[in-house]
Amino acid sequence: MSTENTNHSENAQARIEEIRAMRQKIPNFVFPTVKGERRRLTKAATVPPELIELTTVAVKNNQALVRGGRLDPDALRDLVAYADAYGPVADELEALVSFVRHSVTSARNKVGSDALNTYALTRRLAKQRDTADLAPLADAMSRILGRRNRKAKATPAPAPGTPAPTTKQ
């Protein structure tokens, strides 16, 4: 493995460790406990802020609405502020993920395009007398790609409605 490849691996591992360290810095950070949990939470999570504020005030001013296990109004408002503040952080991280995935695809595209160009050149040169020794390499490349030497197209069948040629006996 070359030094550059080792450096890429080490650098990528360092970025992963930095990203994981961010988890400790984000308050109220929780992992989903079951598959699809985020979808299940979305309905109540998308309640309009006006309803949240109205219910918070209503509970504070109406004893009949007070129930056990409910957060106090200040804690509820703090969670709203948290959600408002950290929404853009999530957006930025999603953008970063998108850009990193694009960068990875771009890198794979460059090396794949180079390989396909080399394959095409190898196939072309393998057909020439001076470089015919490249034929086994071209065949190996073709097998890796799952391609076979394509035969010339067979004579097409006559179009429907066209009478087939008849032979005289």
Phi, psi and omega in degrees: 000132183287165180298321180297317179298318178297318179297319178298315180297314180294318179295318179297317179298321178296320179294321178299317179296321177295317180297317179293327178294332179297331180305321182291338184268349182263116179293154178061021180286124179226150175264145173294142181262340177223154179296137178081008183297321182299319179298321181293326182281341189299322184303307180286333181289343182256016176298138181301142180303328179297322178293319179300312181295318180298315180291326178297314179294319181298318180294321180295326186260357182227105183303329182295338181269353180286133179218158182292148177082356180276142178287150177287161184305322181294321178293321177296315179296325178295320177294323176296314179298320177301310182299318179295320183286321185269351174303312177296331176296315178297318178299317180294319178295320177296321177297318178300315178302314180300316181290323177294316178299319178297318180297319178296314179297320178298317179297316179295325178297317181297313181289325177294318178297318178298316179297317179294322176296318178296320178299313181298318179295318179299315179299317182293314181292329180297340180273352181263148185301315185290339182234026181297340179295350178278353183303314178298325178293318178298319178296318179297317178298318180297318178297319179299320179281352180078021180258148177243158174299124183272130178283158176301146182299139178291160178299127183294150177291150179298148180295149178301141179090348177269127181293140178286145180298140180252149178254141179272141179249000000 
